[in-house]
Amino acid sequence: MDPGFDARLREGDVAFDARDATLLRAIDEAGSLNAAASTLGRSYARAHARLTDLEAAFGPLVERQRGGSGGGGSRLTDDAKRLLARFDRLRSAVSGTVEAEETVVAGRIVDREGELATVETAAGSLRALAPADADAVQVGVRADAVTLHPSEGAPRTGATSARNRLRGTVEAVDRGVAVARIAVDVGTDAPLVALVTVDSVERLGLAPGATVVATFKATATRAVPAPDASGD
């Protein structure tokens, strides 16, 4: 698997990722959240807060016992084991079918703020990490960094850290076993590609012709000088 790929299972606003899977497996092995956090070099408070968020989204994941003849401890619920199995299937499916596909869009930098630049493209304005000496650029967006929302259910601008927003129409849905490749027409020469779980295809009603809003973070968007850029 490409080391930059971060498989995620989403439930509402919560995304279960590789760090979360590692935490659950450490709890299962160590027998307690405290010991798992210590083994992973994480603070107990943060690990506990993260587990609370995960359980609010995905249901009970850890059964806790206090004291008693067995000495207490924690173990994974059946829901947690099923969640880990889903996550493993997702990673396996993606690693066998895609190498972090990237959509590339031509544009021109019109403003800068430190390492971040505002790039005007045929799809609209995008915020991206960009080199200081670039003007005409190509903006790359990885398929695994794109989140799709129904047109009427997209988060408000500024409500999430994913500040790049493009409205478009689903062009094609290519289903795999666990992962689907979604091509979205956003007004550029090539469609914007997103990777979502097959469950999300049904939940979001993703089908050719559906209107969606694609969001992705500026820090996951990279601009490089266009090959034919003169620098003028």
Backbone torsions as a table, in degrees:
resi	resn	phi	psi	omega
1	MET	NA	139.1	175.8
2	ASP	-58.2	128.0	-175.5
3	PRO	-63.9	-16.9	179.6
4	GLY	-84.1	-10.8	-177.6
5	PHE	-78.3	136.2	179.7
6	ASP	-124.1	98.5	178.7
7	ALA	-65.9	142.1	-178.4
8	ARG	-143.2	140.6	169.2
9	LEU	-110.4	125.5	-174.9
10	ARG	-107.5	141.8	171.1
11	GLU	-139.2	104.3	-173.7
12	GLY	66.0	-128.7	-179.2
13	ASP	-91.7	1.5	-176.8
14	VAL	-102.3	131.2	179.2
15	ALA	-115.0	125.0	177.5
16	PHE	-90.5	121.1	-175.1
17	ASP	-126.5	-169.1	-174.7
18	ALA	-62.7	-36.5	178.3
19	ARG	-64.3	-37.4	179.2
20	ASP	-68.9	-40.2	177.4
21	ALA	-62.7	-40.6	178.1
22	THR	-62.3	-40.2	179.0
23	LEU	-63.2	-47.1	-179.8
24	LEU	-62.2	-41.3	-179.6
25	ARG	-67.5	-34.2	177.9
26	ALA	-68.3	-38.5	176.6
27	ILE	-62.5	-43.3	-179.7
28	ASP	-61.6	-39.7	-177.7
29	GLU	-77.4	-41.3	-175.3
30	ALA	-84.1	-24.8	179.2
31	GLY	85.8	4.7	176.4
32	SER	-161.8	152.6	178.3
33	LEU	-67.3	-40.0	-178.9
34	ASN	-60.6	-47.4	-179.9
35	ALA	-67.1	-36.8	179.4
36	ALA	-64.5	-44.5	179.2
37	ALA	-61.6	-41.8	179.4
38	SER	-63.5	-43.6	180.0
39	THR	-61.8	-37.9	-177.4
40	LEU	-86.2	-5.4	-178.9
41	GLY	73.5	28.5	178.9
42	ARG	-110.6	156.2	178.2
43	SER	-74.8	144.7	179.4
44	TYR	-61.7	-41.4	-176.4
45	ALA	-60.8	-44.1	-179.4
46	ARG	-70.1	-38.7	179.2
47	ALA	-64.5	-40.8	178.9
48	HIS	-65.2	-42.4	179.9
49	ALA	-64.8	-39.7	179.8
50	ARG	-66.9	-42.2	178.9
51	LEU	-62.2	-38.8	177.9
52	THR	-61.1	-44.2	178.4
53	ASP	-62.9	-43.1	-179.1
54	LEU	-63.7	-42.1	-178.3
55	GLU	-70.2	-30.1	176.3
56	ALA	-64.9	-30.9	-178.0
57	ALA	-92.0	-43.6	-171.4
58	PHE	-105.7	-3.2	-178.9
59	GLY	95.4	177.7	-177.7
60	PRO	-58.2	127.3	-178.2
61	LEU	-116.3	-25.5	-177.1
62	VAL	-132.4	128.8	173.4
63	GLU	-93.8	126.7	-176.9
64	ARG	-111.0	135.6	175.5
65	GLN	-122.6	135.8	-178.0
66	ARG	-108.5	125.5	173.4
67	GLY	56.1	-144.3	-180.0
68	GLY	80.3	-179.7	-177.2
69	SER	-63.3	-26.9	-179.4
70	GLY	-84.4	-6.7	177.6
71	GLY	85.2	3.6	179.1
72	GLY	76.7	-170.9	179.9
73	GLY	131.1	-173.4	-177.6
74	SER	-136.7	149.8	174.9
75	ARG	-145.3	158.2	-177.5
76	LEU	-75.6	143.9	174.6
77	THR	-80.6	170.2	176.0
78	ASP	-63.4	-34.8	177.1
79	ASP	-61.2	-40.3	179.7
80	ALA	-65.2	-41.1	-179.7
81	LYS	-66.3	-37.8	177.1
82	ARG	-68.1	-37.9	178.4
83	LEU	-63.0	-43.9	178.2
84	LEU	-63.6	-38.3	178.9
85	ALA	-65.7	-41.0	176.5
86	ARG	-61.9	-43.0	-178.8
87	PHE	-64.0	-42.1	179.1
88	ASP	-64.0	-39.3	177.8
89	ARG	-65.0	-39.2	178.9
90	LEU	-61.7	-49.6	-179.2
91	ARG	-62.0	-40.7	-179.2
92	SER	-66.0	-43.0	-179.1
93	ALA	-64.0	-44.1	-178.1
94	VAL	-67.7	-43.5	-177.6
95	SER	-63.6	-25.7	-178.9
96	GLY	-91.5	-8.6	-174.0
97	THR	-125.2	-15.6	-174.9
98	VAL	-146.0	144.6	175.7
99	GLU	-114.6	66.9	175.4
100	ALA	46.5	62.0	179.6
101	GLU	-55.8	143.3	-175.9
102	GLU	-128.3	134.7	172.2
103	THR	-91.8	132.3	-178.8
104	VAL	-117.0	126.9	-177.3
105	VAL	-125.0	133.0	177.9
106	ALA	-79.2	146.5	178.9
107	GLY	-166.2	-177.7	-179.8
108	ARG	-135.2	133.6	-180.0
109	ILE	-72.5	128.9	-179.4
110	VAL	-116.3	-11.6	-179.8
111	ASP	-160.3	157.1	179.9
112	ARG	-137.8	149.7	171.9
113	GLU	-145.6	91.6	-174.6
114	GLY	64.8	-129.6	-179.0
115	GLU	-76.8	-14.0	-178.1
116	LEU	-94.4	141.6	179.3
117	ALA	-128.8	151.9	171.5
118	THR	-96.2	123.6	-175.6
119	VAL	-116.2	126.1	175.1
120	GLU	-85.9	125.3	179.4
121	THR	-129.3	174.1	178.0
122	ALA	-64.4	-22.2	179.9
123	ALA	-88.5	-13.0	-175.8
124	GLY	127.5	-170.4	-178.3
125	SER	-81.0	137.2	177.8
126	LEU	-129.1	144.4	173.1
127	ARG	-99.1	132.8	-175.2
128	ALA	-150.3	154.1	169.2
129	LEU	-70.2	132.2	-174.9
130	ALA	-147.0	147.8	176.0
131	PRO	-67.8	152.7	-173.6
132	ALA	-67.0	-27.9	-173.1
133	ASP	-99.5	15.5	-177.0
134	ALA	-95.0	153.6	175.3
135	ASP	-132.4	-75.2	171.0
136	ALA	-76.5	126.9	-172.8
137	VAL	-136.5	168.4	167.8
138	GLN	-116.7	127.7	-177.9
139	VAL	-101.4	126.1	179.6
140	GLY	-108.2	133.7	178.4
141	VAL	-128.2	118.5	179.6
142	ARG	-72.4	141.6	-177.4
143	ALA	-60.9	-33.4	-178.1
144	ASP	-78.5	-6.9	178.8
145	ALA	-93.5	-7.4	-174.7
146	VAL	-93.8	132.3	174.0
147	THR	-112.9	133.9	-179.6
148	LEU	-104.9	141.4	179.2
149	HIS	-130.1	147.1	171.4
150	PRO	-59.3	147.6	-176.1
151	SER	-54.8	-39.3	-177.0
152	GLU	-87.7	-9.2	-176.0
153	GLY	-115.4	14.7	-178.4
154	ALA	-70.5	143.8	177.4
155	PRO	-63.9	150.6	179.1
156	ARG	-63.9	152.6	175.6
157	THR	-58.7	127.9	-178.9
158	GLY	88.9	-6.6	-178.9
159	ALA	-80.1	-17.5	177.7
160	THR	-131.2	170.9	178.2
161	SER	-79.3	-8.2	177.8
162	ALA	-86.3	89.4	-172.0
163	ARG	-81.0	-20.7	178.0
164	ASN	-78.8	126.7	-177.7
165	ARG	-135.0	126.1	177.0
166	LEU	-128.7	127.8	176.2
167	ARG	-92.2	137.5	-178.8
168	GLY	-159.2	-174.4	-178.4
169	THR	-122.1	131.3	178.8
170	VAL	-61.3	126.1	-177.6
171	GLU	-98.3	-38.2	-177.7
172	ALA	-156.5	148.8	176.3
173	VAL	-127.1	113.9	-179.7
174	ASP	-109.7	102.7	-175.3
175	ARG	-85.4	136.3	167.9
176	GLY	-106.1	-158.8	179.0
177	VAL	-72.5	-47.2	-177.5
178	ALA	-120.3	-19.2	-173.2
179	VAL	-126.5	143.9	176.9
180	ALA	-120.3	141.9	174.9
181	ARG	-98.4	120.4	-177.4
182	ILE	-111.0	123.3	176.1
183	ALA	-101.7	126.6	-175.6
184	VAL	-120.1	125.9	176.0
185	ASP	-78.2	113.0	180.0
186	VAL	-116.2	14.2	177.2
187	GLY	94.4	8.4	178.0
188	THR	-104.0	170.2	-178.0
189	ASP	-59.3	-43.4	178.3
190	ALA	-108.4	146.1	178.9
191	PRO	-69.2	154.5	172.2
192	LEU	-78.1	130.4	-177.0
193	VAL	-105.7	135.6	176.8
194	ALA	-130.3	147.5	173.7
195	LEU	-107.6	126.9	177.2
196	VAL	-135.7	162.3	175.7
197	THR	-73.0	156.3	177.3
198	VAL	-61.8	-34.7	176.3
199	ASP	-58.9	-38.2	-179.1
200	SER	-69.7	-30.0	177.4
201	VAL	-57.9	-46.2	-179.9
202	GLU	-70.9	-44.5	-175.6
203	ARG	-64.1	-37.2	-177.1
204	LEU	-93.1	-4.5	-179.2
205	GLY	65.4	40.1	-177.5
206	LEU	-79.6	117.4	179.5
207	ALA	-155.2	154.7	178.5
208	PRO	-51.1	131.3	-179.0
209	GLY	97.7	-15.2	-179.9
210	ALA	-72.1	140.4	176.9
211	THR	-90.1	131.0	-177.4
212	VAL	-136.1	165.9	171.1
213	VAL	-118.0	124.1	178.0
214	ALA	-98.9	130.5	177.8
215	THR	-124.0	148.4	176.6
216	PHE	-161.8	151.4	-174.4
217	LYS	-74.4	150.3	175.0
218	ALA	-62.2	-35.9	-178.5
219	THR	-73.0	-12.3	175.7
220	ALA	-99.6	7.3	-177.2
221	THR	-118.0	123.2	-174.1
222	ARG	-123.5	133.3	178.2
223	ALA	-109.1	137.8	176.0
224	VAL	-128.2	153.5	179.4
225	PRO	-56.2	137.4	176.9
226	ALA	-63.6	143.1	-176.6
227	PRO	-55.4	-33.4	-177.5
228	ASP	-102.2	14.3	-176.7
229	ALA	-67.4	135.1	179.9
230	SER	-91.3	-17.3	-178.8
231	GLY	84.8	1.7	178.0
232	ASP	-71.1	NA	NA
